[in-house]
Amino acid sequence: MSSAAAPAPYFRQLLAGRDFAHANQVAGQMVNFVYLIGDRAAGECVVVDPAYAIDELVRIAAQDGLRITGALATHYHPDHVGGDLFGHDVQGIARLLELVSVPIHCQRAEAPWIQRMTGVGASELALHDSGDELAVGATRIRLIHTPGHTPGSQCFLVDDKLVAGDTLFLSGCGRTDLPGGSARELYLSLTQRLAQVPDTATLYPGHLYDPRPSAPLGEVRRSNPMYSFRNLDEWLEQSGAAF
């Protein structure tokens, strides 16, 4: 007698300014996605890139019968983890830690940047290397270090879903002209470090910069102009104008 298939992970995509943080004009302009990922049976989830209206995010998880047991940070920018965003104070992980005592999972290279941006202490951060896996109940999340947009940018693979932060969008990629950015590293992240993720996965980006909130990764690789460069030299020649 065959065993029943394991239940699918709990996975929820939330758009700032639409699904939460309705009254926050900055959130509406930045169109950030936040993700809740976990295990309904265990009653646990983690939140990816909590920045705006943190109290609302905790309530949304609770309404789904889940408690937040951690946060995953794709990178240090304030619209993803909180801090000073063009003179606006974004709540971020500092507010989350006031509500729940949970680890903030980040790539080792991103830790000092997150501390400077948010003011959280080193003891609040759980440092990871590429390939680490985080268990949330029965749900497993693989952490993939994808530097380029920032030194410690990371993506998360959950079954057939790739949560890519600002590393890769449906029709573009993260800019590399901000502190810590590297066009060379981003090229390697897109073409080599993410090569382990199959075309059959679905890409879930960090912002709604496309009419679609997600798309098959194979389709993105065929249509995204960031994959049209033939080699690193061509990429570097065009990177200043392209992103």
RODOKE-555887 format. One line per field, with one value per residue (C-alpha): residue number from 1; chain; x, y, z. Coordinates in Angstrom, 2 decimals. Layout:
% residues N
num = [NUM | ...]
cadena = [A | ...]
xx = [X | ...]
yy = [Y | ...]
zz = [Z | ...]
END
This chain:
% residues 243
num = [1 | 2 | 3 | 4 | 5 | 6 | 7 | 8 | 9 | 10 | 11 | 12 | 13 | 14 | 15 | 16 | 17 | 18 | 19 | 20 | 21 | 22 | 23 | 24 | 25 | 26 | 27 | 28 | 29 | 30 | 31 | 32 | 33 | 34 | 35 | 36 | 37 | 38 | 39 | 40 | 41 | 42 | 43 | 44 | 45 | 46 | 47 | 48 | 49 | 50 | 51 | 52 | 53 | 54 | 55 | 56 | 57 | 58 | 59 | 60 | 61 | 62 | 63 | 64 | 65 | 66 | 67 | 68 | 69 | 70 | 71 | 72 | 73 | 74 | 75 | 76 | 77 | 78 | 79 | 80 | 81 | 82 | 83 | 84 | 85 | 86 | 87 | 88 | 89 | 90 | 91 | 92 | 93 | 94 | 95 | 96 | 97 | 98 | 99 | 100 | 101 | 102 | 103 | 104 | 105 | 106 | 107 | 108 | 109 | 110 | 111 | 112 | 113 | 114 | 115 | 116 | 117 | 118 | 119 | 120 | 121 | 122 | 123 | 124 | 125 | 126 | 127 | 128 | 129 | 130 | 131 | 132 | 133 | 134 | 135 | 136 | 137 | 138 | 139 | 140 | 141 | 142 | 143 | 144 | 145 | 146 | 147 | 148 | 149 | 150 | 151 | 152 | 153 | 154 | 155 | 156 | 157 | 158 | 159 | 160 | 161 | 162 | 163 | 164 | 165 | 166 | 167 | 168 | 169 | 170 | 171 | 172 | 173 | 174 | 175 | 176 | 177 | 178 | 179 | 180 | 181 | 182 | 183 | 184 | 185 | 186 | 187 | 188 | 189 | 190 | 191 | 192 | 193 | 194 | 195 | 196 | 197 | 198 | 199 | 200 | 201 | 202 | 203 | 204 | 205 | 206 | 207 | 208 | 209 | 210 | 211 | 212 | 213 | 214 | 215 | 216 | 217 | 218 | 219 | 220 | 221 | 222 | 223 | 224 | 225 | 226 | 227 | 228 | 229 | 230 | 231 | 232 | 233 | 234 | 235 | 236 | 237 | 238 | 239 | 240 | 241 | 242 | 243]
cadena = [A | A | A | A | A | A | A | A | A | A | A | A | A | A | A | A | A | A | A | A | A | A | A | A | A | A | A | A | A | A | A | A | A | A | A | A | A | A | A | A | A | A | A | A | A | A | A | A | A | A | A | A | A | A | A | A | A | A | A | A | A | A | A | A | A | A | A | A | A | A | A | A | A | A | A | A | A | A | A | A | A | A | A | A | A | A | A | A | A | A | A | A | A | A | A | A | A | A | A | A | A | A | A | A | A | A | A | A | A | A | A | A | A | A | A | A | A | A | A | A | A | A | A | A | A | A | A | A | A | A | A | A | A | A | A | A | A | A | A | A | A | A | A | A | A | A | A | A | A | A | A | A | A | A | A | A | A | A | A | A | A | A | A | A | A | A | A | A | A | A | A | A | A | A | A | A | A | A | A | A | A | A | A | A | A | A | A | A | A | A | A | A | A | A | A | A | A | A | A | A | A | A | A | A | A | A | A | A | A | A | A | A | A | A | A | A | A | A | A | A | A | A | A | A | A | A | A | A | A | A | A | A | A | A | A | A | A | A | A | A | A | A | A]
xx = [0.00 | 1.60 | 1.97 | 0.08 | 1.92 | 3.35 | 1.23 | 2.47 | 4.30 | 2.32 | 3.32 | 1.74 | 2.78 | 1.72 | 2.01 | 2.74 | 0.16 | -2.45 | -2.55 | -1.24 | 0.14 | -2.76 | -2.30 | 1.45 | 2.10 | 5.78 | 4.85 | 2.43 | 5.09 | 7.80 | 5.51 | 7.53 | 6.50 | 6.62 | 6.36 | 5.08 | 6.49 | 5.89 | 3.98 | 0.26 | 0.33 | 3.14 | 1.51 | 4.81 | 6.03 | 8.86 | 8.42 | 10.60 | 11.64 | 9.28 | 9.54 | 6.20 | 3.24 | 4.87 | 1.94 | -0.32 | 1.99 | 1.99 | -1.83 | -2.10 | 0.00 | -2.09 | -5.31 | -3.94 | -3.29 | 0.48 | 3.01 | 6.10 | 9.23 | 11.81 | 12.52 | 14.50 | 16.31 | 17.11 | 19.37 | 19.98 | 18.08 | 15.50 | 12.49 | 13.26 | 14.44 | 13.66 | 15.67 | 15.95 | 14.36 | 14.77 | 14.02 | 11.15 | 11.54 | 10.60 | 9.77 | 11.33 | 12.93 | 13.53 | 9.75 | 9.32 | 11.75 | 9.69 | 6.69 | 8.27 | 11.67 | 12.86 | 16.12 | 16.74 | 18.31 | 20.83 | 23.92 | 27.13 | 28.37 | 25.20 | 25.19 | 27.18 | 25.13 | 21.85 | 23.12 | 24.08 | 20.81 | 18.42 | 20.28 | 19.63 | 22.36 | 24.61 | 22.96 | 19.63 | 21.06 | 21.42 | 24.30 | 24.23 | 26.34 | 25.09 | 23.37 | 22.20 | 18.68 | 16.16 | 13.42 | 10.05 | 8.07 | 8.25 | 8.96 | 12.56 | 13.97 | 17.31 | 19.33 | 21.32 | 23.92 | 23.55 | 25.81 | 25.76 | 22.86 | 24.46 | 27.37 | 25.10 | 21.98 | 20.28 | 17.45 | 15.23 | 14.16 | 11.03 | 10.01 | 9.44 | 9.33 | 12.31 | 11.96 | 14.57 | 14.41 | 16.10 | 18.55 | 16.21 | 12.94 | 10.66 | 12.02 | 15.20 | 17.55 | 18.73 | 20.84 | 24.52 | 25.40 | 24.42 | 26.90 | 28.14 | 26.89 | 28.96 | 28.00 | 30.50 | 29.09 | 25.51 | 26.36 | 27.87 | 24.85 | 22.39 | 24.34 | 26.12 | 24.85 | 21.20 | 21.95 | 21.12 | 17.47 | 15.59 | 13.54 | 10.44 | 10.63 | 8.47 | 10.18 | 8.75 | 10.48 | 10.99 | 8.94 | 5.96 | 7.87 | 5.89 | 2.15 | 2.60 | 3.47 | 5.40 | 6.42 | 8.13 | 11.88 | 12.51 | 10.28 | 12.14 | 15.49 | 14.23 | 12.58 | 14.48 | 17.01 | 19.47 | 19.97 | 20.74 | 24.43 | 26.80 | 29.58 | 30.87 | 32.80 | 29.69 | 27.71 | 30.26 | 30.42 | 26.66 | 25.98 | 26.31 | 23.48 | 21.47 | 21.06]
yy = [0.00 | 3.28 | 6.08 | 9.31 | 12.17 | 14.75 | 17.91 | 20.88 | 23.55 | 26.55 | 29.33 | 32.76 | 35.73 | 39.15 | 42.46 | 45.53 | 48.24 | 45.75 | 42.72 | 44.58 | 48.04 | 49.61 | 53.00 | 53.14 | 55.22 | 54.22 | 50.54 | 51.07 | 52.81 | 50.22 | 47.21 | 44.79 | 41.19 | 39.49 | 35.73 | 33.46 | 29.91 | 27.05 | 23.99 | 24.16 | 20.90 | 22.19 | 25.63 | 27.37 | 29.71 | 32.09 | 35.50 | 36.59 | 40.26 | 41.79 | 45.57 | 47.38 | 46.96 | 44.19 | 43.90 | 43.15 | 40.42 | 38.72 | 38.89 | 37.48 | 34.48 | 34.02 | 34.15 | 31.25 | 29.36 | 29.88 | 31.49 | 33.15 | 31.30 | 33.18 | 35.70 | 35.26 | 38.28 | 38.27 | 41.33 | 44.42 | 47.14 | 48.97 | 48.06 | 44.42 | 44.50 | 48.03 | 51.15 | 54.57 | 54.58 | 58.01 | 59.67 | 57.32 | 55.06 | 51.52 | 49.22 | 45.99 | 43.28 | 45.58 | 45.82 | 42.08 | 41.35 | 43.55 | 41.30 | 37.84 | 36.52 | 34.80 | 34.43 | 36.52 | 34.20 | 35.81 | 34.97 | 35.47 | 38.20 | 40.25 | 40.32 | 43.56 | 45.36 | 44.29 | 45.38 | 48.83 | 49.32 | 48.08 | 48.47 | 44.86 | 43.11 | 40.32 | 37.89 | 38.33 | 37.08 | 33.43 | 33.29 | 30.90 | 29.67 | 28.78 | 25.39 | 25.50 | 24.22 | 25.59 | 23.29 | 24.83 | 21.85 | 19.40 | 22.16 | 22.55 | 25.77 | 25.75 | 28.97 | 29.93 | 32.69 | 34.92 | 37.97 | 40.85 | 43.08 | 43.09 | 41.03 | 38.60 | 38.49 | 35.12 | 33.21 | 30.52 | 27.28 | 25.65 | 22.57 | 24.03 | 27.68 | 30.07 | 33.20 | 35.44 | 38.78 | 41.42 | 39.00 | 38.20 | 39.69 | 38.40 | 40.93 | 42.28 | 41.90 | 43.85 | 46.95 | 46.78 | 50.47 | 50.62 | 50.01 | 46.43 | 45.77 | 43.90 | 43.39 | 40.54 | 38.67 | 39.14 | 37.65 | 34.63 | 34.33 | 34.36 | 32.07 | 29.73 | 29.86 | 29.65 | 27.02 | 24.39 | 25.49 | 23.76 | 25.51 | 23.83 | 25.92 | 29.02 | 32.35 | 34.57 | 37.98 | 40.61 | 43.30 | 43.48 | 44.95 | 42.92 | 42.45 | 38.87 | 38.09 | 34.95 | 32.93 | 29.64 | 30.03 | 28.49 | 31.11 | 33.86 | 32.54 | 32.64 | 36.08 | 38.12 | 40.40 | 39.79 | 36.29 | 37.58 | 38.32 | 35.78 | 36.05 | 37.99 | 40.52 | 41.45 | 41.70 | 44.02 | 46.21 | 46.75 | 46.60 | 50.34 | 51.09 | 47.95 | 47.93]
zz = [0.00 | -1.09 | 1.41 | 0.92 | -0.70 | 1.66 | 1.86 | -0.12 | 1.86 | 3.02 | 0.62 | 0.45 | -1.69 | -0.33 | -2.17 | -0.04 | -0.57 | -1.78 | 0.51 | 3.56 | 4.43 | 2.52 | 4.17 | 3.58 | 0.48 | 0.30 | 0.41 | -2.45 | -4.53 | -3.89 | -4.70 | -2.58 | -2.24 | 1.16 | 1.46 | 4.21 | 3.94 | 6.32 | 7.38 | 8.21 | 10.18 | 12.40 | 12.67 | 11.80 | 9.10 | 8.31 | 6.75 | 3.83 | 3.73 | 6.30 | 5.95 | 6.12 | 8.52 | 10.54 | 12.95 | 10.00 | 8.72 | 12.13 | 12.15 | 8.64 | 9.64 | 12.81 | 10.79 | 8.76 | 12.00 | 11.92 | 14.20 | 12.77 | 13.91 | 11.86 | 9.15 | 5.95 | 4.55 | 0.83 | 1.31 | 3.41 | 1.54 | 3.69 | 1.55 | 2.42 | 6.06 | 7.26 | 7.94 | 6.35 | 2.89 | 1.29 | 4.64 | 5.52 | 8.55 | 7.47 | 10.42 | 9.20 | 11.28 | 14.25 | 14.75 | 14.14 | 16.97 | 19.28 | 18.61 | 18.43 | 19.48 | 16.30 | 14.38 | 11.27 | 8.70 | 6.35 | 4.34 | 6.31 | 3.94 | 4.44 | 8.24 | 8.81 | 6.17 | 7.80 | 11.21 | 9.93 | 8.09 | 10.79 | 14.09 | 15.13 | 17.08 | 15.85 | 18.28 | 16.46 | 13.16 | 12.14 | 9.66 | 6.71 | 3.82 | 0.37 | 0.29 | 3.89 | 4.47 | 6.91 | 8.23 | 9.07 | 10.28 | 7.38 | 4.86 | 3.79 | 2.33 | 0.52 | 0.81 | -2.30 | -2.04 | -5.11 | -4.66 | -7.10 | -6.14 | -2.67 | -1.23 | 0.60 | -1.54 | -1.33 | -2.99 | -1.47 | -3.12 | -1.73 | -3.71 | -7.19 | -6.13 | -6.30 | -4.17 | -5.75 | -3.92 | -6.10 | -7.73 | -10.62 | -11.83 | -14.55 | -17.04 | -15.45 | -12.50 | -9.48 | -10.02 | -9.18 | -8.69 | -5.00 | -2.14 | -2.23 | -5.74 | -8.34 | -11.98 | -12.30 | -9.31 | -10.47 | -13.86 | -12.14 | -9.87 | -12.75 | -15.05 | -12.63 | -9.04 | -10.07 | -12.71 | -10.08 | -10.21 | -13.04 | -15.70 | -14.28 | -11.10 | -10.75 | -10.16 | -7.40 | -7.42 | -4.74 | -6.52 | -8.86 | -11.81 | -14.34 | -14.87 | -13.67 | -10.04 | -11.01 | -14.07 | -14.97 | -14.64 | -18.04 | -19.63 | -17.76 | -18.97 | -22.56 | -22.46 | -19.85 | -21.63 | -18.80 | -20.25 | -23.75 | -23.05 | -24.57 | -21.99 | -19.00 | -21.09 | -23.07 | -19.85 | -18.25 | -21.36 | -21.27 | -17.53 | -16.95 | -19.36 | -18.78 | -14.99]
END
